[in-house]
Amino acid sequence: MPAQLLTAHELHAKLATKELSCHELTESAFARIDAVEERVKSFVTLTREEAMAQAARVDEKIARGEPLRPLEGIPVALKDVLCTKGIRTTCSSKILYNFVPPYDATVVERLRAEGVVVIGKTNMDEFAMGSSTENSAFFPTRNPWNLDCVPGGSSGGSAAAVAAGEAVLSLGSDTGGSIRQPASFCGVVGMKPTYGRVSRYGLIAFASSLDQIGPFARDVTDCALMLNAICGHDSRDTTSLPHEVPDFTATLREGVKGMRIGVPKEFFGQGVTREVTAAVRTALDKLCELGAVAEEMSTPNAEYGLPVYYIIALAEASSNLARYDGVQYGFRHADESDVITMLSKTRAEGFGHEVKHRIMIGTYVLSSGFYDAYYLKAAQVRTLIKRDFDRAFERYDVLVTPTAPTVAFKLGEKSDDPLAMKRADVCTIPVNIAGLPGISMPCGFADGLPIGLQFIGKALDEATILRAAYAYEQATEWHRSRPGLSG
């Protein structure tokens, strides 16, 4: 198998034994990008010069006989919502088309400290608002399994880059499913950690009480290695949790014998296709064969997740995006006849349709006379959803659901139906509302497209869902499948 299609832990072994140089590995990543990027469109910005310089530093370290860190020398892509010092960071928006941050996000600092090779910034739905990566101001990203289909969103570029072999690992952000849903659509592993487990410092905010950064990988082991690198308290993020971070690889092989699995029935309605249901049920049967005990249960308030999310998230977005006014940085409209005209024209032209639509809704639900009816009530129902999960985890170790109700849909198929587009995240949104960790991994195919299986865990218990996911992965072959993308 070509180097760029191997996992990070497989490549680590090859680098450590000098079977492969970091220069060769990085060159192979860019060769793959050159071969397929025109069709997939995963990247907004490539960082060849910086990547090759880092590869040279890793090779020098290998030549000196020094041991490598687990992720050292591995090609990694970053969602373009993460600030990178000296590298353009756009959020795939015209309003930030020329923004170059003077600092790195904490997760970027931590990955650089681990010695990874950053190869570029990936495309996304503008300001992470979307479920298909069709809302980018630059171009849509395509699904490597079928170029006529979407890769999911909003982190579609990061998921597609890993699936297409352009990057070994990548980072995304997840506000309502923006890591797990594209992981499902692209047939890779994607994880949203517990809210606060990973610092949000340097993550350009969409909805501050929901956003969380997490990894995309080809298998569960790589996902655990990435979490080891990026998790941990950060004093620069007031929502960062002070809890100690375990070695997430240490318990992967403990198996699922005796593990209690809850199967919330609400996650199998709401447009979930027969093919997705069948694949998830088959996966549950496999977990039971491995010694787990699964039973159907209920999280009754989860069905309100979608409206609660679109009130809370959009209210927070309205506040967070008020800072983009054309004054200090980013796009600025040429009409400067007065400040109000300049500001309004900058925002009208700088933001795309979906972002403006969400800002208006968010502003409305926060406005006088509507705050109690919408935002306050949504916050109260959010508490009810969290309590449902709290009760569930008194009895169960993990919950298992579909990641997305369908496989990837065609580009443009849902563009004129905003509600249908939003339903693509119906299985992932409740996890963000409750601040819980969740992971998606492949569990089958329908119409030649991957199906995602979601494990949900209690807060700060990423280790248990990783253990369950690893046990399922090792008992099946789905994670070994690669899209037949020539080049």
WOBELKA-V831298 format. One record per residue. N is the residue number from 1. RES is the residue in one small letter. NEAR is the number of other ideal C-beta (glycine too) atoms within 12 Angstrom. D_CENTER is the distance of its C-alpha to the mean C-alpha in Angstrom with 2 decimals. Layout:
N:RES:NEAR:D_CENTER ; N:RES:NEAR:D_CENTER
This chain:
1:m:14:26.02 ; 2:p:22:25.17 ; 3:a:31:23.71 ; 4:q:42:20.51 ; 5:l:33:19.71 ; 6:l:31:20.33 ; 7:t:35:18.09 ; 8:a:48:18.00 ; 9:h:29:20.52 ; 10:e:29:22.75 ; 11:l:44:22.74 ; 12:h:34:23.49 ; 13:a:20:26.60 ; 14:k:27:27.69 ; 15:l:39:27.38 ; 16:a:25:29.22 ; 17:t:13:32.03 ; 18:k:19:32.30 ; 19:e:17:31.83 ; 20:l:29:29.35 ; 21:s:27:29.21 ; 22:c:40:26.18 ; 23:h:28:27.79 ; 24:e:28:27.92 ; 25:l:41:24.31 ; 26:t:43:23.11 ; 27:e:26:25.62 ; 28:s:32:24.41 ; 29:a:49:20.83 ; 30:f:32:22.36 ; 31:a:22:24.82 ; 32:r:36:22.13 ; 33:i:35:20.50 ; 34:d:20:24.06 ; 35:a:20:24.61 ; 36:v:32:21.69 ; 37:e:35:19.95 ; 38:e:17:22.52 ; 39:r:26:21.49 ; 40:v:44:17.69 ; 41:k:33:17.13 ; 42:s:54:13.83 ; 43:f:45:15.10 ; 44:v:40:16.55 ; 45:t:35:18.25 ; 46:l:32:19.43 ; 47:t:37:20.96 ; 48:r:24:23.50 ; 49:e:19:26.19 ; 50:e:27:24.20 ; 51:a:37:22.53 ; 52:m:27:25.99 ; 53:a:18:27.47 ; 54:q:32:25.01 ; 55:a:36:25.70 ; 56:a:22:29.39 ; 57:r:25:29.04 ; 58:v:38:27.43 ; 59:d:28:30.25 ; 60:e:20:32.80 ; 61:k:23:31.55 ; 62:i:30:31.82 ; 63:a:16:35.30 ; 64:r:11:36.36 ; 65:g:10:35.52 ; 66:e:17:33.01 ; 67:p:14:30.36 ; 68:l:32:26.74 ; 69:r:25:23.82 ; 70:p:32:21.40 ; 71:l:41:18.91 ; 72:e:34:21.69 ; 73:g:45:22.03 ; 74:i:50:18.79 ; 75:p:50:17.29 ; 76:v:50:13.82 ; 77:a:55:12.00 ; 78:l:56:10.39 ; 79:k:61:8.59 ; 80:d:52:11.79 ; 81:v:50:11.15 ; 82:l:51:12.06 ; 83:c:36:15.85 ; 84:t:40:17.62 ; 85:k:21:21.35 ; 86:g:18:23.42 ; 87:i:32:20.64 ; 88:r:29:20.01 ; 89:t:39:17.01 ; 90:t:39:17.06 ; 91:c:49:14.04 ; 92:s:48:15.37 ; 93:s:43:18.25 ; 94:k:31:21.96 ; 95:i:37:22.58 ; 96:l:38:20.87 ; 97:y:29:21.87 ; 98:n:18:23.92 ; 99:f:33:22.33 ; 100:v:20:22.50 ; 101:p:29:21.55 ; 102:p:13:24.21 ; 103:y:18:21.90 ; 104:d:27:18.75 ; 105:a:38:15.95 ; 106:t:31:16.55 ; 107:v:45:13.62 ; 108:v:38:15.08 ; 109:e:26:18.48 ; 110:r:34:17.64 ; 111:l:42:16.30 ; 112:r:30:19.38 ; 113:a:17:21.52 ; 114:e:30:20.39 ; 115:g:32:21.60 ; 116:v:48:18.62 ; 117:v:46:19.29 ; 118:v:47:17.05 ; 119:i:47:17.60 ; 120:g:39:16.01 ; 121:k:46:13.64 ; 122:t:57:11.50 ; 123:n:51:12.09 ; 124:m:59:10.30 ; 125:d:52:11.89 ; 126:e:45:14.31 ; 127:f:50:13.34 ; 128:a:54:10.06 ; 129:m:52:12.63 ; 130:g:47:12.35 ; 131:s:51:11.21 ; 132:s:48:12.42 ; 133:t:52:12.12 ; 134:e:42:15.84 ; 135:n:40:16.14 ; 136:s:43:15.88 ; 137:a:33:19.25 ; 138:f:30:19.65 ; 139:f:25:18.99 ; 140:p:35:16.86 ; 141:t:50:14.77 ; 142:r:40:16.09 ; 143:n:45:15.14 ; 144:p:46:16.74 ; 145:w:36:18.22 ; 146:n:30:20.02 ; 147:l:30:20.17 ; 148:d:20:21.46 ; 149:c:37:18.26 ; 150:v:48:14.98 ; 151:p:59:11.73 ; 152:g:58:10.00 ; 153:g:58:8.23 ; 154:s:54:7.64 ; 155:s:65:5.35 ; 156:g:61:8.17 ; 157:g:59:9.80 ; 158:s:57:7.55 ; 159:a:63:7.56 ; 160:a:53:11.17 ; 161:a:54:12.22 ; 162:v:54:11.77 ; 163:a:54:13.29 ; 164:a:47:16.03 ; 165:g:40:16.99 ; 166:e:49:16.56 ; 167:a:55:14.55 ; 168:v:47:14.74 ; 169:l:53:11.53 ; 170:s:59:8.78 ; 171:l:53:6.60 ; 172:g:62:3.78 ; 173:s:54:4.49 ; 174:d:56:4.92 ; 175:t:52:8.59 ; 176:g:50:9.61 ; 177:g:56:7.14 ; 178:s:59:4.80 ; 179:i:57:2.16 ; 180:r:58:5.81 ; 181:q:55:7.85 ; 182:p:59:7.21 ; 183:a:54:7.40 ; 184:s:56:10.49 ; 185:f:53:11.83 ; 186:c:57:11.69 ; 187:g:49:12.98 ; 188:v:57:10.86 ; 189:v:53:9.64 ; 190:g:60:6.16 ; 191:m:56:6.67 ; 192:k:53:6.70 ; 193:p:50:10.03 ; 194:t:37:12.99 ; 195:y:35:13.25 ; 196:g:32:15.16 ; 197:r:42:14.51 ; 198:v:47:12.74 ; 199:s:35:14.57 ; 200:r:38:13.46 ; 201:y:32:16.44 ; 202:g:34:15.82 ; 203:l:46:12.63 ; 204:i:42:14.16 ; 205:a:35:14.20 ; 206:f:47:13.60 ; 207:a:40:14.54 ; 208:s:29:15.46 ; 209:s:32:16.00 ; 210:l:44:12.64 ; 211:d:45:10.05 ; 212:q:53:8.43 ; 213:i:52:6.84 ; 214:g:51:5.68 ; 215:p:58:6.37 ; 216:f:56:6.69 ; 217:a:53:10.40 ; 218:r:45:13.41 ; 219:d:43:14.66 ; 220:v:46:14.50 ; 221:t:36:16.75 ; 222:d:44:14.58 ; 223:c:53:11.66 ; 224:a:42:14.45 ; 225:l:40:15.75 ; 226:m:50:12.69 ; 227:l:47:12.73 ; 228:n:33:16.44 ; 229:a:39:16.00 ; 230:i:47:13.71 ; 231:c:39:14.83 ; 232:g:28:18.08 ; 233:h:21:20.05 ; 234:d:27:20.34 ; 235:s:13:23.37 ; 236:r:19:22.02 ; 237:d:27:19.50 ; 238:t:15:21.68 ; 239:t:25:19.04 ; 240:s:28:18.33 ; 241:l:27:19.80 ; 242:p:16:22.79 ; 243:h:18:22.44 ; 244:e:11:22.98 ; 245:v:28:20.22 ; 246:p:22:21.40 ; 247:d:18:21.05 ; 248:f:39:18.36 ; 249:t:28:20.04 ; 250:a:19:23.41 ; 251:t:23:23.28 ; 252:l:33:21.30 ; 253:r:18:24.62 ; 254:e:21:26.23 ; 255:g:22:25.68 ; 256:v:37:25.58 ; 257:k:18:29.32 ; 258:g:17:30.19 ; 259:m:30:26.63 ; 260:r:27:26.70 ; 261:i:41:24.08 ; 262:g:37:23.95 ; 263:v:35:23.20 ; 264:p:40:22.87 ; 265:k:22:24.82 ; 266:e:31:23.26 ; 267:f:40:20.06 ; 268:f:31:22.30 ; 269:g:20:23.84 ; 270:q:31:22.54 ; 271:g:25:22.44 ; 272:v:32:21.08 ; 273:t:25:22.90 ; 274:r:17:25.46 ; 275:e:24:23.78 ; 276:v:40:20.51 ; 277:t:30:22.72 ; 278:a:21:24.90 ; 279:a:38:22.18 ; 280:v:42:20.78 ; 281:r:26:24.43 ; 282:t:25:25.24 ; 283:a:41:22.45 ; 284:l:35:23.94 ; 285:d:21:27.33 ; 286:k:29:26.21 ; 287:l:39:24.94 ; 288:c:26:28.32 ; 289:e:19:30.13 ; 290:l:28:28.54 ; 291:g:20:30.06 ; 292:a:32:27.68 ; 293:v:22:29.10 ; 294:a:32:27.24 ; 295:e:19:28.54 ; 296:e:20:27.69 ; 297:m:28:27.29 ; 298:s:23:26.37 ; 299:t:37:24.06 ; 300:p:21:26.19 ; 301:n:29:24.49 ; 302:a:42:21.04 ; 303:e:26:22.45 ; 304:y:29:22.55 ; 305:g:42:18.84 ; 306:l:37:18.35 ; 307:p:29:21.25 ; 308:v:38:20.59 ; 309:y:42:17.05 ; 310:y:38:18.41 ; 311:i:36:21.20 ; 312:i:42:19.57 ; 313:a:45:16.51 ; 314:l:38:18.88 ; 315:a:38:21.53 ; 316:e:36:19.37 ; 317:a:43:18.21 ; 318:s:35:21.92 ; 319:s:24:22.72 ; 320:n:32:20.00 ; 321:l:37:20.70 ; 322:a:19:24.43 ; 323:r:21:24.42 ; 324:y:37:24.07 ; 325:d:24:27.76 ; 326:g:32:28.74 ; 327:v:18:30.87 ; 328:q:13:29.25 ; 329:y:24:26.68 ; 330:g:31:24.99 ; 331:f:30:26.69 ; 332:r:27:30.09 ; 333:h:26:32.30 ; 334:a:12:35.71 ; 335:d:17:37.69 ; 336:e:15:38.64 ; 337:s:12:41.71 ; 338:d:11:40.52 ; 339:v:16:37.44 ; 340:i:15:36.57 ; 341:t:17:36.82 ; 342:m:22:34.74 ; 343:l:25:31.98 ; 344:s:19:31.90 ; 345:k:23:32.02 ; 346:t:29:29.32 ; 347:r:31:26.87 ; 348:a:24:28.13 ; 349:e:26:27.70 ; 350:g:34:24.72 ; 351:f:38:22.31 ; 352:g:32:21.44 ; 353:h:23:22.60 ; 354:e:34:19.48 ; 355:v:38:19.07 ; 356:k:29:22.83 ; 357:h:25:22.81 ; 358:r:41:20.34 ; 359:i:34:22.25 ; 360:m:22:25.45 ; 361:i:30:24.39 ; 362:g:35:23.06 ; 363:t:25:26.33 ; 364:y:22:28.35 ; 365:v:33:27.09 ; 366:l:28:27.84 ; 367:s:17:31.22 ; 368:s:12:34.56 ; 369:g:11:35.64 ; 370:f:19:32.22 ; 371:y:19:30.36 ; 372:d:15:31.92 ; 373:a:16:31.60 ; 374:y:27:27.88 ; 375:y:33:25.90 ; 376:l:19:28.07 ; 377:k:21:28.12 ; 378:a:36:24.34 ; 379:a:24:24.14 ; 380:q:20:26.78 ; 381:v:29:25.05 ; 382:r:33:21.85 ; 383:t:21:24.18 ; 384:l:25:25.46 ; 385:i:36:22.07 ; 386:k:31:21.43 ; 387:r:20:24.97 ; 388:d:34:24.42 ; 389:f:42:21.71 ; 390:d:20:24.00 ; 391:r:22:26.83 ; 392:a:39:24.89 ; 393:f:30:24.05 ; 394:e:14:27.75 ; 395:r:21:28.40 ; 396:y:33:25.35 ; 397:d:30:23.32 ; 398:v:43:20.22 ; 399:l:48:19.48 ; 400:v:50:18.54 ; 401:t:53:17.49 ; 402:p:50:16.17 ; 403:t:55:12.44 ; 404:a:55:13.59 ; 405:p:39:17.28 ; 406:t:39:17.76 ; 407:v:39:16.83 ; 408:a:49:15.73 ; 409:f:34:18.30 ; 410:k:22:20.34 ; 411:l:26:19.70 ; 412:g:16:21.66 ; 413:e:20:22.24 ; 414:k:28:20.82 ; 415:s:21:21.19 ; 416:d:11:24.43 ; 417:d:15:23.41 ; 418:p:22:21.01 ; 419:l:17:21.34 ; 420:a:21:20.53 ; 421:m:35:17.33 ; 422:k:34:16.34 ; 423:r:32:17.28 ; 424:a:48:14.45 ; 425:d:52:12.40 ; 426:v:42:15.51 ; 427:c:48:14.52 ; 428:t:52:11.30 ; 429:i:48:12.71 ; 430:p:44:15.40 ; 431:v:52:13.23 ; 432:n:48:12.03 ; 433:i:44:15.67 ; 434:a:40:16.96 ; 435:g:33:14.68 ; 436:l:45:14.23 ; 437:p:46:12.06 ; 438:g:58:10.67 ; 439:i:55:9.83 ; 440:s:57:9.94 ; 441:m:49:12.33 ; 442:p:46:14.83 ; 443:c:45:18.11 ; 444:g:34:20.07 ; 445:f:26:20.65 ; 446:a:31:22.24 ; 447:d:20:23.83 ; 448:g:21:22.45 ; 449:l:36:18.77 ; 450:p:45:16.45 ; 451:i:42:16.19 ; 452:g:51:13.54 ; 453:l:50:14.84 ; 454:q:54:13.27 ; 455:f:54:14.76 ; 456:i:50:14.95 ; 457:g:39:16.78 ; 458:k:31:18.87 ; 459:a:26:17.92 ; 460:l:26:17.87 ; 461:d:30:18.39 ; 462:e:48:15.38 ; 463:a:37:18.21 ; 464:t:37:19.51 ; 465:i:49:16.52 ; 466:l:45:15.95 ; 467:r:38:19.69 ; 468:a:49:19.68 ; 469:a:54:16.89 ; 470:y:37:18.82 ; 471:a:34:22.06 ; 472:y:47:20.94 ; 473:e:39:19.51 ; 474:q:25:22.81 ; 475:a:25:24.86 ; 476:t:27:23.37 ; 477:e:16:22.73 ; 478:w:32:19.75 ; 479:h:34:17.50 ; 480:r:18:20.28 ; 481:s:26:20.10 ; 482:r:28:19.32 ; 483:p:36:19.57 ; 484:g:17:23.09 ; 485:l:30:22.24 ; 486:s:14:25.48 ; 487:g:22:25.95
